[in-house]
Amino acid sequence: MTYAFAAAGTGGHVYPALAVADALVRHGVNKDQIVFFGGDRMEARTVPAAGFDFVGVEIHGLRRSLSVDNLRLPGLVLAARKRIGVELARRSSRVMTVFGGYVSVPAAMAARRSGAALFVHEQNAVPGLANRLVARRANATFVAFPDAADTLPRAEVTGNPLRSAFEKFDRNALRPAALERYGIPEGVPVLGVLGGSLGARVLNTVAERIAADADPGSMAIVHLTGRAHFDTVAPIAARSPQSWTPVAFEDHMEHFYAVSDLVLSRSGALTISELAATATPAIVVPYAAGTAGHQGANASHLQAVGGVVVMGESEIDRVSVELQQLLFDTSRRASMADGARRAARPDAADTIARRLMEAADGR
């Protein structure tokens, strides 16, 4: 009997699926009883590296502009459904969970034809197109934010599954090692900057401005740039009067949050969930070009409990001023941390894993 997962395209889909798979393993499921389906993007590398079986299928999402690729899509969906169906039958899979993205539709079709229980997990406050289609026939839908429960059938608010390091996150215990990891001196407030690929130039500019405006040596910056932007940020950091550590990629995000007294970031679904799980105050700048304004919707959940300050890209000139004020206001940051903590759902992966095991036992 095998648990099947379909997750493809971005870390926002793939990492929650891996977190649930890891939770299944902690509950006694063997890794060889878990299989992932996806395309040829990051999942094709990340899933095997985590030790799970991976079956690749040829599939892509609907192009939003006019494209001949869209004419091939129905054929690709059917071929992917057949391929996935064969694997589900061969492995006697009883449960399929889809996490959004282009592989969700054929995976859901294959699951329904095979008689496997079908579950959906939606990471964002505004559900994606694939999940909206698939959820209509799912046994249940797990959602990260309450807003999504209003638009998806049979929804259960579980939160976003996060890596096990976030379930019992202890900032005080991790802080000394985190300071050493990034070469940050003790006794100065630390700004963590989460860059990455989605419009990181805006955040890079804000980080450069606050570093220049603050008194030399009065703060430190740990900057997760994303590999694409590291070479741009590194020379700026080297010339800064502050202790500024650029990092291309961080495998252990718990260290980043442990070292950060305040975070500047976009408001992707996993980032918002991690900020809550670690009770880390933040100023977030939603990605203005994001689909259906989902980043703004994600941020509003944490903003409502006082955990983050949300500032639009149109306000970018004010962000550095707000950051500097908040970075040196320990009382306000403590209040924000309390708000974020109340919104946290660090046990989401275990909650979903238990539901999947119950479904498998009942079939």
N, C-alpha and C positions, 0 to 999 in steps of 0.2 A: 504494500500500500504506500502511495506516494502523495506528498503534498506538493502542489504545483503553484508556481508564482509567475505572473507575467508583468514585467517591468522593463521599460526601455526609454532611451533617449537622454534623460538627465538624471543627475543625482537626486533631484526631488522625487523621482519615481523609484529609483533603484535602491537608495539607502534605506528608506522605510521598509521595503520588502526584505532586504538583508537583515534588518533589525528584528523583524518578525521571525525570519528563518533561524536566526541565532537564538531567539527565545524558545522556539520549538526544540532546538537542540538542548537547551538548558532543562527543558521539561522531559527529556528522555528520548526524543526522536533522533534516530541516526541520520547523519548527513546524507547517506545514500538513499534516504527516503524522501529527499527534497530535490525538486528540479525547477529550474528557472527557464523561461522562454523570453526571447528578446531579439533585437536586431543586431547590427554590427557597430553600434556606437559604444559608449563607455561600459554598458552592461557586459559586452563580450569580453572585456578585460577584468572588470571589477568582480563579477560573480565567480568566475573560476579562481581568481586570486583569493577569494574568501573560502574556497574549498567546496563549493557546491557545483553540481552538474548544471551545465548550461546547454540549451538547444537553440541555435540561431535559426531565424526564419527571415526570408526576404520580405520586408514590409516597410512602408514609410507612411507618414501622416498626410492628410489632405493639404495640398499647397494652397495658400490663401490667395495667391495671384494666379492668373490664367497660366496653365502649364499642361503640356501634353502628358506629364507624369500622372496627372489626375485620371487620365483615361485608362491607365494601367492598374489603377488602384483596386477596382473590384476583382480583377483576376489575381492580384497579389493577396488580397484578403482571403479568397477561397483557397488558394494554394497553401497559405499559412495555416488556415483552419484545418485543412486535411493533414498537414504535417504535424500539427500540435495534437490533433485527434489520434493519430497513430501512436504517438508517444504516450498519451494519456492511457490508451488501451493497453499498450505494452507494459506499462508500469502499474496498472490497476489503480490509477489515481482516483481518489474519492473527493478531493477538495481542490478547487482552483480559486486563487485570489489574484485579482488584477489591481494594478496600482496606477492606472492612467497611461496615456501615451498611445502611440500608434499600434502597439501589439495587443492592446486590451480587447479590441473588437473581435479579431479572429480567435483569441484565447477564450473569450466568453462563449463564442459560438461553438467551439470545440467542446467546452465543458458541458454546455447544455445538451449537446448531442450524445455525449458519453454518459450522462446521468450523474456527473459529479456535482457536488454542491458548489455554488458560485457565490463568491463574496467580492466586494469592491472596497478599496480604500481610496478616499479622496483627501489629498493633502491640503488643498487650498480652501479658503472661505467661499470662493466662486468656483464651482465645479467645472472641469474641462469637458469638452464636447464628447470625447470617447467615454468617459465615465457616466455622463448623462444618458448616453445611449444604452450602455451596458447595465446600468443600475435598475432599469425597468424590469429586468428578469432575474435579478440577483436575489439570493436568499436573504441577504442583509447588506447594508452599506455602512462601513465604518468611516466616520468623518472626523477631521481634526478640529474644526471650528463649528460652533452652533449655527452660524449663518448657513452653512452648507446643508444642515439637516432640514432646512425649510424647503429646499429645492430637490432633494433626492428621496426616493421612497425607502421605507423600512430602514431609516437611518439611526445609527447609534453613535453618540459623541464619545469617541475614545481618545482623541488627541493624535498626534503624529508619533509613530514608533521611532524611537531614538536608540542610538547605540547604548549598550549596557552601562557604559561609563557615566551616563547622565541619570541613571535610575537612583543612585545614591551619591550624587555629586556633593563633595565637601570642599568648598573653596579654601577654607583655612588649612586643611590637610594638604591640598595640592599646591598651594601658593608658593612655598619655598622652592620646590622643584621647578615650578613654572617660571619663576623669576630667573633661576639659573639657566633654564632651557633657552630663554630668549636674551640672556645677558643684560637683564634690567636691574639697576641698582635699587636697593630697598629705600623706602621712605618717600618716594615720589608717586603721585597718582599716575595711573597707566591708562592711556586711551587705546582700545583695541579697534582696529579698522578692518572690516570685512569687505574686501574688494571683489575680486572675481571677474567674470566675463561680462556681466550685465551693466554696462555704463559705468565701469569703475573709474573712468577718468574724472567724473564729477566728484567722487569721494576722495580721489587722490588730490585734487585741487584743494578741497576743504582741509585735508590733513596737512598739506603743505602750509596753508594759511595759518592754522592754529599753532603749528610748530614755530612759525616765524613770529607770531604775535606774543606768545608766552615768554616769560623771562627765561633766559638760557638755563638749562638744567633743572627747571621747575616741574617738568613732566617727562613722561616717556611714552613712546608709541610702539605698539606691536601691530604690524600691518600685514595681513594676509592678502597678497596682491593678486593671486591667481598667476599661473605660469605665464600667461600672455602679457602680463603687465609688469613682471618683476624687473626686467631690464630698464624700464622707464622709471620706476620708483627708486630702485637701489641707489643711483647716483644722487638723487635729491636727498634721500635719507642720509647718505654719507656726508653731505655738506651741512646738514641741519645742526643747529645749536642744541638740539634735544637728543636724548638717547632714543634712536629710531631704528627698530629692527624690522626689515622687510623679510617676509617668508613667502616663497612661491606657492607652497601647498602644505597643509597641516593634516596629517593622518589622525592625530589625537586632539580633537577640538576641545576636550575638557581642559587641556592646559591653556589654551587661548582664553577661555572664559575665566579660568582661575586667576590668570594674571591681569585681566581687564577690570578696572574699576568702572569704566564706562565704555560702551561700544558705539561706533558709528557704522551703519550698514544699510543695505537695502532691506526689504521686508519680505523675502521669500518665505514660504511656509515653514521650512525646516529651521530657518534662522529664528523666526518668531517663536517656534516651539522650544528651541534650545535656549533662547534668552529667558523664557519662562522657567524652564527646568533648572537653570543655573541661577535664577534670580539676579540677572545682570541688567542694570539700568542701561538704556540705549536711546540714542537719537536715530531714527530710521528715516530714510529718504526713499519712498516707494519708486520703483522703476516706472517712469511715466509711460513707456511704450509697452508695458506688459499687457498680456491678453486680458481683455474685459476688466481692466483695473483690479486684477486679483491681488496684487501686492498691497494696494491701499486697503482692500477689504481684510487681508490678513492682519495688517497692522492695527486696524480699528479694534480688533478683539483685545489686544494687549493694551492699547491706549485707553480703553474704557475702564480698566482697573488701575490705571496710573503707572503701568510698567514701562511705557515708552513715550517719548515725545515724537510726534510725526510731523515732518516738515516736507513740503513738496519741493520739486525741483525749481519751481518759480521763486522759492524762498532761499535759494542756495547761498545768497550773500549773507543771510542771517544765521546760517547753520554754524559757522565757526564761532560766532559770538555766543550763541546758546551753548555750544560745546564747552567753551572755556569757562563760562559761568557754572555749568553743571559739574564739570570735572573737579572744581575746587569747592563744591558745596556738598559736604559729606552728609548733612542732614537730609537734604532733598534726595540724594542718591539712595539713602537708606529707606526712605519712604517708597521710592520707585521699586526697590528690590522687594519690599513686602508685597506690593501690588502684583508684581510679576510672579512671585511665589504662589499667590492664591490662584493664579490661572494655570499653573503647571499641571501636566498630566504625564509624569515621567514613567508611569507603568503601562503606557499604551501598548508597547510590544507584547508584554506578558498577557494583557487583557485580550488582545486579538489572537494570540497563540492559543490560549485556552479555548476560545470560541471555535477555532478551527479544529482543535482536537475533539471537542464535543461533537462537531458536525461529522468528523471522520468516524467516530465511534458509533454514530447513529445510522450509518449507511451500510 
